[in-house]
């Protein structure tokens, strides 16, 4: 199962971004999704940095297996989960 979160609509609302990120990670855990695609967009790169800081938090990092940045589109991140 693959989930997708597009942050284009809420790029300038920090609180909503945090809630959306927490929500998509919780949904991935609940549904045992194997991949979450997060689209911060290209822009200045500040939103992508915010997303990466969120994903780097100890309690969040413990939930997923790895992160990949899209080589062809730097406005996209993939978060992969491994379930037993």
Biopython code that builds the backbone (N, CA, C, O; Angstrom):
import numpy as np
from Bio.PDB.StructureBuilder import StructureBuilder

atoms = [
    (1, "UNK", "N", (0.840, -1.181, 0.000)),
    (1, "UNK", "CA", (0.000, 0.000, 0.000)),
    (1, "UNK", "C", (0.883, 1.241, 0.000)),
    (1, "UNK", "O", (1.885, 1.314, 0.711)),
    (2, "UNK", "N", (0.492, 2.199, -0.802)),
    (2, "UNK", "CA", (1.229, 3.449, -0.910)),
    (2, "UNK", "C", (0.298, 4.606, -0.544)),
    (2, "UNK", "O", (-0.833, 4.674, -1.026)),
    (3, "UNK", "N", (0.774, 5.509, 0.303)),
    (3, "UNK", "CA", (0.017, 6.700, 0.685)),
    (3, "UNK", "C", (0.724, 7.927, 0.121)),
    (3, "UNK", "O", (1.922, 7.902, -0.163)),
    (4, "UNK", "N", (-0.051, 9.006, -0.034)),
    (4, "UNK", "CA", (0.505, 10.221, -0.621)),
    (4, "UNK", "C", (0.032, 11.440, 0.161)),
    (4, "UNK", "O", (-1.135, 11.527, 0.541)),
    (5, "UNK", "N", (0.944, 12.379, 0.398)),
    (5, "UNK", "CA", (0.625, 13.633, 1.070)),
    (5, "UNK", "C", (1.198, 14.777, 0.245)),
    (5, "UNK", "O", (2.413, 14.890, 0.082)),
    (6, "UNK", "N", (0.319, 15.619, -0.268)),
    (6, "UNK", "CA", (0.728, 16.788, -1.050)),
    (6, "UNK", "C", (0.575, 18.025, -0.166)),
    (6, "UNK", "O", (-0.528, 18.342, 0.278)),
    (7, "UNK", "N", (1.673, 18.713, 0.087)),
    (7, "UNK", "CA", (1.674, 19.869, 0.989)),
    (7, "UNK", "C", (1.513, 21.206, 0.267)),
    (7, "UNK", "O", (1.624, 22.257, 0.898)),
    (8, "UNK", "N", (1.257, 21.189, -1.024)),
    (8, "UNK", "CA", (1.126, 22.438, -1.787)),
    (8, "UNK", "C", (0.076, 23.389, -1.211)),
    (8, "UNK", "O", (0.312, 24.594, -1.131)),
    (9, "UNK", "N", (-1.072, 22.861, -0.815)),
    (9, "UNK", "CA", (-2.180, 23.710, -0.352)),
    (9, "UNK", "C", (-1.939, 24.355, 1.007)),
    (9, "UNK", "O", (-2.547, 25.377, 1.324)),
    (10, "UNK", "N", (-1.045, 23.758, 1.823)),
    (10, "UNK", "CA", (-0.856, 24.281, 3.180)),
    (10, "UNK", "C", (0.595, 24.707, 3.432)),
    (10, "UNK", "O", (1.040, 24.749, 4.579)),
    (11, "UNK", "N", (1.319, 25.017, 2.377)),
    (11, "UNK", "CA", (2.757, 25.287, 2.480)),
    (11, "UNK", "C", (3.117, 26.401, 3.452)),
    (11, "UNK", "O", (4.235, 26.417, 3.965)),
    (12, "UNK", "N", (2.209, 27.329, 3.720)),
    (12, "UNK", "CA", (2.547, 28.462, 4.587)),
    (12, "UNK", "C", (1.833, 28.416, 5.942)),
    (12, "UNK", "O", (1.762, 29.425, 6.643)),
    (13, "UNK", "N", (1.310, 27.253, 6.304)),
    (13, "UNK", "CA", (0.619, 27.098, 7.603)),
    (13, "UNK", "C", (1.307, 25.998, 8.408)),
    (13, "UNK", "O", (0.973, 24.819, 8.295)),
    (14, "UNK", "N", (2.258, 26.407, 9.209)),
    (14, "UNK", "CA", (3.135, 25.490, 9.936)),
    (14, "UNK", "C", (2.381, 24.459, 10.782)),
    (14, "UNK", "O", (2.712, 23.274, 10.754)),
    (15, "UNK", "N", (1.379, 24.903, 11.528)),
    (15, "UNK", "CA", (0.623, 23.986, 12.381)),
    (15, "UNK", "C", (-0.086, 22.909, 11.587)),
    (15, "UNK", "O", (-0.115, 21.746, 11.991)),
    (16, "UNK", "N", (-0.659, 23.296, 10.454)),
    (16, "UNK", "CA", (-1.354, 22.323, 9.603)),
    (16, "UNK", "C", (-0.366, 21.353, 8.967)),
    (16, "UNK", "O", (-0.686, 20.179, 8.777)),
    (17, "UNK", "N", (0.814, 21.824, 8.642)),
    (17, "UNK", "CA", (1.839, 20.952, 8.066)),
    (17, "UNK", "C", (2.222, 19.883, 9.077)),
    (17, "UNK", "O", (2.295, 18.704, 8.730)),
    (18, "UNK", "N", (2.468, 20.276, 10.320)),
    (18, "UNK", "CA", (2.824, 19.311, 11.370)),
    (18, "UNK", "C", (1.712, 18.286, 11.570)),
    (18, "UNK", "O", (1.981, 17.091, 11.687)),
    (19, "UNK", "N", (0.470, 18.747, 11.610)),
    (19, "UNK", "CA", (-0.665, 17.817, 11.784)),
    (19, "UNK", "C", (-0.763, 16.858, 10.600)),
    (19, "UNK", "O", (-1.013, 15.667, 10.784)),
    (20, "UNK", "N", (-0.568, 17.372, 9.393)),
    (20, "UNK", "CA", (-0.650, 16.529, 8.196)),
    (20, "UNK", "C", (0.456, 15.475, 8.199)),
    (20, "UNK", "O", (0.210, 14.316, 7.864)),
    (21, "UNK", "N", (1.668, 15.871, 8.575)),
    (21, "UNK", "CA", (2.788, 14.931, 8.618)),
    (21, "UNK", "C", (2.554, 13.853, 9.673)),
    (21, "UNK", "O", (2.744, 12.666, 9.409)),
    (22, "UNK", "N", (2.135, 14.277, 10.880)),
    (22, "UNK", "CA", (1.828, 13.292, 11.926)),
    (22, "UNK", "C", (0.714, 12.352, 11.454)),
    (22, "UNK", "O", (0.783, 11.140, 11.661)),
    (23, "UNK", "N", (-0.300, 12.920, 10.825)),
    (23, "UNK", "CA", (-1.442, 12.132, 10.366)),
    (23, "UNK", "C", (-1.066, 11.088, 9.335)),
    (23, "UNK", "O", (-1.528, 9.950, 9.419)),
    (24, "UNK", "N", (-0.243, 11.443, 8.368)),
    (24, "UNK", "CA", (0.115, 10.493, 7.308)),
    (24, "UNK", "C", (1.018, 9.387, 7.858)),
    (24, "UNK", "O", (0.906, 8.237, 7.435)),
    (25, "UNK", "N", (1.907, 9.718, 8.792)),
    (25, "UNK", "CA", (2.768, 8.689, 9.399)),
    (25, "UNK", "C", (1.922, 7.746, 10.250)),
    (25, "UNK", "O", (2.115, 6.531, 10.202)),
    (26, "UNK", "N", (0.982, 8.295, 11.035)),
    (26, "UNK", "CA", (0.099, 7.449, 11.848)),
    (26, "UNK", "C", (-0.764, 6.556, 10.966)),
    (26, "UNK", "O", (-0.978, 5.388, 11.288)),
    (27, "UNK", "N", (-1.260, 7.098, 9.858)),
    (27, "UNK", "CA", (-2.064, 6.304, 8.928)),
    (27, "UNK", "C", (-1.227, 5.184, 8.314)),
    (27, "UNK", "O", (-1.711, 4.064, 8.157)),
    (28, "UNK", "N", (0.012, 5.477, 7.970)),
    (28, "UNK", "CA", (0.901, 4.450, 7.405)),
    (28, "UNK", "C", (1.129, 3.316, 8.397)),
    (28, "UNK", "O", (1.120, 2.144, 8.022)),
    (29, "UNK", "N", (1.332, 3.668, 9.661)),
    (29, "UNK", "CA", (1.533, 2.652, 10.699)),
    (29, "UNK", "C", (0.255, 1.841, 10.890)),
    (29, "UNK", "O", (0.294, 0.613, 10.966)),
    (30, "UNK", "N", (-0.867, 2.533, 10.965)),
    (30, "UNK", "CA", (-2.163, 1.868, 11.185)),
    (30, "UNK", "C", (-2.501, 0.906, 10.040)),
    (30, "UNK", "O", (-2.979, -0.204, 10.277)),
    (31, "UNK", "N", (-2.252, 1.333, 8.813)),
    (31, "UNK", "CA", (-2.599, 0.522, 7.636)),
    (31, "UNK", "C", (-1.452, -0.365, 7.168)),
    (31, "UNK", "O", (-1.589, -1.114, 6.201)),
    (32, "UNK", "N", (-0.317, -0.273, 7.863)),
    (32, "UNK", "CA", (0.889, -1.019, 7.488)),
    (32, "UNK", "C", (1.281, -0.756, 6.025)),
    (32, "UNK", "O", (1.587, -1.679, 5.271)),
    (33, "UNK", "N", (1.261, 0.502, 5.657)),
    (33, "UNK", "CA", (1.657, 0.916, 4.310)),
    (33, "UNK", "C", (3.161, 0.680, 4.136)),
    (33, "UNK", "O", (3.925, 0.756, 5.098)),
    (34, "UNK", "N", (3.564, 0.399, 2.924)),
    (34, "UNK", "CA", (4.986, 0.167, 2.666)),
    (34, "UNK", "C", (5.702, 1.443, 2.226)),
    (34, "UNK", "O", (6.925, 1.543, 2.321)),
    (35, "UNK", "N", (4.923, 2.423, 1.742)),
    (35, "UNK", "CA", (5.540, 3.645, 1.212)),
    (35, "UNK", "C", (4.616, 4.845, 1.396)),
    (35, "UNK", "O", (3.402, 4.747, 1.217)),
    (36, "UNK", "N", (5.216, 5.978, 1.756)),
    (36, "UNK", "CA", (4.499, 7.249, 1.808)),
    (36, "UNK", "C", (5.256, 8.227, 0.916)),
    (36, "UNK", "O", (6.458, 8.435, 1.080)),
    (37, "UNK", "N", (4.532, 8.822, -0.029)),
    (37, "UNK", "CA", (5.112, 9.847, -0.887)),
    (37, "UNK", "C", (4.697, 11.199, -0.312)),
    (37, "UNK", "O", (3.508, 11.474, -0.148)),
    (38, "UNK", "N", (5.681, 12.037, -0.008)),
    (38, "UNK", "CA", (5.414, 13.371, 0.526)),
    (38, "UNK", "C", (5.878, 14.379, -0.520)),
    (38, "UNK", "O", (7.018, 14.328, -0.983)),
    (39, "UNK", "N", (4.990, 15.288, -0.883)),
    (39, "UNK", "CA", (5.300, 16.285, -1.905)),
    (39, "UNK", "C", (5.330, 17.673, -1.270)),
    (39, "UNK", "O", (4.289, 18.315, -1.130)),
    (40, "UNK", "N", (6.528, 18.140, -0.884)),
    (40, "UNK", "CA", (6.625, 19.496, -0.360)),
    (40, "UNK", "C", (6.688, 20.530, -1.484)),
    (40, "UNK", "O", (6.493, 21.721, -1.242)),
    (41, "UNK", "N", (6.955, 20.088, -2.696)),
    (41, "UNK", "CA", (7.088, 21.001, -3.829)),
    (41, "UNK", "C", (8.518, 21.500, -3.951)),
    (41, "UNK", "O", (9.348, 21.262, -3.072)),
    (42, "UNK", "N", (8.794, 22.180, -5.026)),
    (42, "UNK", "CA", (10.164, 22.628, -5.301)),
    (42, "UNK", "C", (10.467, 23.935, -4.580)),
    (42, "UNK", "O", (11.351, 23.956, -3.723)),
    (43, "UNK", "N", (9.798, 24.982, -4.878)),
    (43, "UNK", "CA", (9.935, 26.270, -4.184)),
    (43, "UNK", "C", (11.341, 26.604, -3.736)),
    (43, "UNK", "O", (12.312, 26.315, -4.436)),
    (44, "UNK", "N", (11.447, 27.218, -2.557)),
    (44, "UNK", "CA", (12.747, 27.654, -2.029)),
    (44, "UNK", "C", (13.481, 26.524, -1.307)),
    (44, "UNK", "O", (14.670, 26.650, -1.014)),
    (45, "UNK", "N", (12.796, 25.438, -1.022)),
    (45, "UNK", "CA", (13.411, 24.319, -0.315)),
    (45, "UNK", "C", (13.175, 24.337, 1.179)),
    (45, "UNK", "O", (13.547, 23.390, 1.871)),
    (46, "UNK", "N", (12.559, 25.402, 1.699)),
    (46, "UNK", "CA", (12.333, 25.503, 3.134)),
    (46, "UNK", "C", (11.335, 24.466, 3.639)),
    (46, "UNK", "O", (11.514, 23.902, 4.718)),
    (47, "UNK", "N", (10.286, 24.216, 2.861)),
    (47, "UNK", "CA", (9.283, 23.234, 3.270)),
    (47, "UNK", "C", (9.882, 21.831, 3.270)),
    (47, "UNK", "O", (9.603, 21.038, 4.170)),
    (48, "UNK", "N", (10.695, 21.524, 2.279)),
    (48, "UNK", "CA", (11.349, 20.212, 2.227)),
    (48, "UNK", "C", (12.257, 20.032, 3.441)),
    (48, "UNK", "O", (12.309, 18.948, 4.021)),
    (49, "UNK", "N", (12.975, 21.094, 3.829)),
    (49, "UNK", "CA", (13.829, 21.033, 5.021)),
    (49, "UNK", "C", (12.996, 20.790, 6.267)),
    (49, "UNK", "O", (13.396, 20.025, 7.145)),
    (50, "UNK", "N", (11.838, 21.437, 6.350)),
    (50, "UNK", "CA", (10.940, 21.242, 7.496)),
    (50, "UNK", "C", (10.481, 19.791, 7.567)),
    (50, "UNK", "O", (10.462, 19.194, 8.643)),
    (51, "UNK", "N", (10.109, 19.223, 6.416)),
    (51, "UNK", "CA", (9.656, 17.829, 6.358)),
    (51, "UNK", "C", (10.795, 16.899, 6.794)),
    (51, "UNK", "O", (10.571, 15.969, 7.568)),
    (52, "UNK", "N", (12.004, 17.143, 6.305)),
    (52, "UNK", "CA", (13.145, 16.302, 6.677)),
    (52, "UNK", "C", (13.458, 16.409, 8.172)),
    (52, "UNK", "O", (13.814, 15.414, 8.803)),
    (53, "UNK", "N", (13.326, 17.615, 8.741)),
    (53, "UNK", "CA", (13.524, 17.776, 10.194)),
    (53, "UNK", "C", (12.467, 16.994, 10.964)),
    (53, "UNK", "O", (12.769, 16.361, 11.976)),
    (54, "UNK", "N", (11.229, 17.040, 10.484)),
    (54, "UNK", "CA", (10.151, 16.277, 11.115)),
    (54, "UNK", "C", (10.491, 14.778, 11.089)),
    (54, "UNK", "O", (10.393, 14.093, 12.107)),
    (55, "UNK", "N", (10.887, 14.289, 9.923)),
    (55, "UNK", "CA", (11.179, 12.860, 9.766)),
    (55, "UNK", "C", (12.414, 12.440, 10.559)),
    (55, "UNK", "O", (12.579, 11.257, 10.857)),
    (56, "UNK", "N", (13.274, 13.380, 10.902)),
    (56, "UNK", "CA", (14.498, 13.079, 11.635)),
    (56, "UNK", "C", (14.296, 13.028, 13.153)),
    (56, "UNK", "O", (15.221, 12.674, 13.884)),
    (57, "UNK", "N", (13.117, 13.370, 13.628)),
    (57, "UNK", "CA", (12.830, 13.300, 15.064)),
    (57, "UNK", "C", (12.922, 11.847, 15.525)),
    (57, "UNK", "O", (12.465, 10.937, 14.834)),
    (58, "UNK", "N", (13.507, 11.644, 16.678)),
    (58, "UNK", "CA", (13.779, 10.291, 17.178)),
    (58, "UNK", "C", (12.538, 9.391, 17.177)),
    (58, "UNK", "O", (12.602, 8.248, 16.726)),
    (59, "UNK", "N", (11.415, 9.903, 17.680)),
    (59, "UNK", "CA", (10.208, 9.069, 17.786)),
    (59, "UNK", "C", (9.585, 8.778, 16.415)),
    (59, "UNK", "O", (8.926, 7.752, 16.244)),
    (60, "UNK", "N", (9.784, 9.657, 15.456)),
    (60, "UNK", "CA", (9.269, 9.433, 14.097)),
    (60, "UNK", "C", (10.217, 8.503, 13.342)),
    (60, "UNK", "O", (9.778, 7.589, 12.643)),
    (61, "UNK", "N", (11.504, 8.741, 13.487)),
    (61, "UNK", "CA", (12.522, 7.943, 12.793)),
    (61, "UNK", "C", (12.421, 6.464, 13.164)),
    (61, "UNK", "O", (12.736, 5.597, 12.348)),
    (62, "UNK", "N", (11.990, 6.179, 14.372)),
    (62, "UNK", "CA", (11.857, 4.793, 14.827)),
    (62, "UNK", "C", (10.735, 4.050, 14.094)),
    (62, "UNK", "O", (10.690, 2.820, 14.127)),
    (63, "UNK", "N", (9.841, 4.773, 13.443)),
    (63, "UNK", "CA", (8.685, 4.152, 12.799)),
    (63, "UNK", "C", (8.937, 3.700, 11.365)),
    (63, "UNK", "O", (8.271, 2.783, 10.885)),
    (64, "UNK", "N", (9.889, 4.328, 10.671)),
    (64, "UNK", "CA", (10.101, 3.996, 9.266)),
    (64, "UNK", "C", (11.476, 3.379, 9.036)),
    (64, "UNK", "O", (12.348, 3.421, 9.904)),
    (65, "UNK", "N", (11.649, 2.805, 7.844)),
    (65, "UNK", "CA", (12.886, 2.106, 7.495)),
    (65, "UNK", "C", (13.917, 3.043, 6.848)),
    (65, "UNK", "O", (15.074, 3.081, 7.266)),
    (66, "UNK", "N", (13.487, 3.798, 5.824)),
    (66, "UNK", "CA", (14.415, 4.694, 5.137)),
    (66, "UNK", "C", (13.662, 5.770, 4.357)),
    (66, "UNK", "O", (12.452, 5.682, 4.150)),
    (67, "UNK", "N", (14.418, 6.793, 3.927)),
    (67, "UNK", "CA", (13.875, 7.894, 3.123)),
    (67, "UNK", "C", (14.683, 7.975, 1.830)),
    (67, "UNK", "O", (15.904, 7.822, 1.836)),
    (68, "UNK", "N", (13.988, 8.216, 0.733)),
    (68, "UNK", "CA", (14.654, 8.478, -0.547)),
    (68, "UNK", "C", (14.162, 9.811, -1.079)),
    (68, "UNK", "O", (12.988, 10.158, -0.944)),
    (69, "UNK", "N", (15.076, 10.552, -1.687)),
    (69, "UNK", "CA", (14.704, 11.779, -2.389)),
    (69, "UNK", "C", (14.598, 11.413, -3.858)),
    (69, "UNK", "O", (15.451, 10.695, -4.380)),
    (70, "UNK", "N", (13.578, 11.889, -4.522)),
    (70, "UNK", "CA", (13.381, 11.598, -5.942)),
    (70, "UNK", "C", (14.497, 12.253, -6.744)),
    (70, "UNK", "O", (14.658, 13.473, -6.703)),
    (71, "UNK", "N", (15.262, 11.456, -7.470)),
    (71, "UNK", "CA", (16.396, 11.970, -8.244)),
    (71, "UNK", "C", (15.951, 12.853, -9.416)),
    (71, "UNK", "O", (16.683, 13.756, -9.822)),
    (72, "UNK", "N", (14.764, 12.598, -9.958)),
    (72, "UNK", "CA", (14.283, 13.350, -11.116)),
    (72, "UNK", "C", (13.433, 14.555, -10.734)),
    (72, "UNK", "O", (13.265, 15.480, -11.528)),
    (73, "UNK", "N", (12.894, 14.542, -9.505)),
    (73, "UNK", "CA", (12.007, 15.625, -9.064)),
    (73, "UNK", "C", (12.355, 15.953, -7.614)),
    (73, "UNK", "O", (11.917, 15.248, -6.705)),
    (74, "UNK", "N", (13.128, 17.000, -7.383)),
    (74, "UNK", "CA", (13.571, 17.304, -6.020)),
    (74, "UNK", "C", (12.451, 17.849, -5.126)),
    (74, "UNK", "O", (12.707, 18.217, -3.979)),
    (75, "UNK", "N", (11.234, 17.903, -5.628)),
    (75, "UNK", "CA", (10.082, 18.323, -4.829)),
    (75, "UNK", "C", (9.296, 17.149, -4.260)),
    (75, "UNK", "O", (8.138, 17.299, -3.870)),
    (76, "UNK", "N", (9.937, 15.969, -4.213)),
    (76, "UNK", "CA", (9.258, 14.762, -3.751)),
    (76, "UNK", "C", (10.176, 13.924, -2.856)),
    (76, "UNK", "O", (11.373, 13.799, -3.112)),
    (77, "UNK", "N", (9.591, 13.357, -1.809)),
    (77, "UNK", "CA", (10.307, 12.454, -0.898)),
    (77, "UNK", "C", (9.515, 11.162, -0.772)),
    (77, "UNK", "O", (8.287, 11.167, -0.855)),
    (78, "UNK", "N", (10.218, 10.064, -0.573)),
    (78, "UNK", "CA", (9.571, 8.782, -0.336)),
    (78, "UNK", "C", (10.033, 8.252, 1.007)),
    (78, "UNK", "O", (11.229, 8.213, 1.294)),
    (79, "UNK", "N", (9.075, 7.845, 1.826)),
    (79, "UNK", "CA", (9.370, 7.262, 3.131)),
    (79, "UNK", "C", (8.944, 5.801, 3.050)),
    (79, "UNK", "O", (7.792, 5.498, 2.739)),
    (80, "UNK", "N", (9.882, 4.900, 3.333)),
    (80, "UNK", "CA", (9.598, 3.464, 3.220)),
    (80, "UNK", "C", (9.508, 2.825, 4.605)),
    (80, "UNK", "O", (10.273, 3.137, 5.518)),
    (81, "UNK", "N", (8.545, 1.924, 4.717)),
    (81, "UNK", "CA", (8.307, 1.203, 5.967)),
    (81, "UNK", "C", (8.551, -0.285, 5.725)),
    (81, "UNK", "O", (8.316, -0.792, 4.629)),
    (82, "UNK", "N", (9.022, -0.972, 6.753)),
    (82, "UNK", "CA", (9.231, -2.414, 6.673)),
    (82, "UNK", "C", (8.433, -3.053, 7.795)),
    (82, "UNK", "O", (8.642, -2.732, 8.965)),
    (83, "UNK", "N", (7.534, -3.941, 7.459)),
    (83, "UNK", "CA", (6.673, -4.606, 8.442)),
    (83, "UNK", "C", (7.003, -6.082, 8.497)),
    (83, "UNK", "O", (7.345, -6.694, 7.486)),
    (84, "UNK", "N", (6.899, -6.639, 9.670)),
    (84, "UNK", "CA", (7.182, -8.086, 9.844)),
    (84, "UNK", "C", (5.902, -8.875, 9.861)),
    (84, "UNK", "O", (5.932, -10.098, 9.996)),
]
sb = StructureBuilder()
sb.init_structure("model")
sb.init_model(0)
sb.init_chain("A")
sb.init_seg("    ")
for serial, (resi, resn, name, xyz) in enumerate(atoms, 1):
    if name == "N":
        sb.init_residue(resn, " ", resi, " ")
    sb.init_atom(name, np.array(xyz, "f"), 0.0, 1.0, " ", f" {name:<3s}", serial, name[0])
structure = sb.get_structure()
